[in-house]
């Protein structure tokens, strides 16, 4: 039997805003080292969302462990914390300023989930495929519907009369770090 070695990286931290940026940079550097540059943006976004949830929700402390593991054709990113409460994906109101993190993780990942960890804690994880599927450029007027994932409510941006630019666009923000 042929076994394929896994590649593994673990970082323990306090989920504080300054540390979240550092872990994002560590994940990016590790993926570059593994020659997985196409996954950097999605992995960084996902780990940022999961660590932000620990920072915002975990009680009593913000200590957590980030683990990235590469096995064959899949990258798994997980965050373990000591709060036993399981996250809930809610439908955020269109103008809400928070509440979309796990929905974004679900949308950009191949799969995601949460499992209890011991008597008091949990692990939230997501996976990304390492082999890139063929990407075709969508037409300006094409609408895509994903049928295999539950529907999420997001504000749609309508096209203008000329079909080239949106009538309005949601505000953008950047997080330092």
HELIX and SHEET records of a PDB file:
HELIX    1   1 UNK A   17  UNK A   33  1                                  17    
HELIX    2   2 UNK A   37  UNK A   39  5                                   3    
HELIX    3   3 UNK A   40  UNK A   57  1                                  18    
HELIX    4   4 UNK A  101  UNK A  108  1                                   8    
SHEET    1   A 5 UNK A   7  UNK A  14  0                                        
SHEET    2   A 5 UNK A  63  UNK A  71 -1                                        
SHEET    3   A 5 UNK A  74  UNK A  81 -1                                        
SHEET    4   A 5 UNK A 122  UNK A 129 -1                                        
SHEET    5   A 5 UNK A 111  UNK A 116 -1                                        
END                                                                             
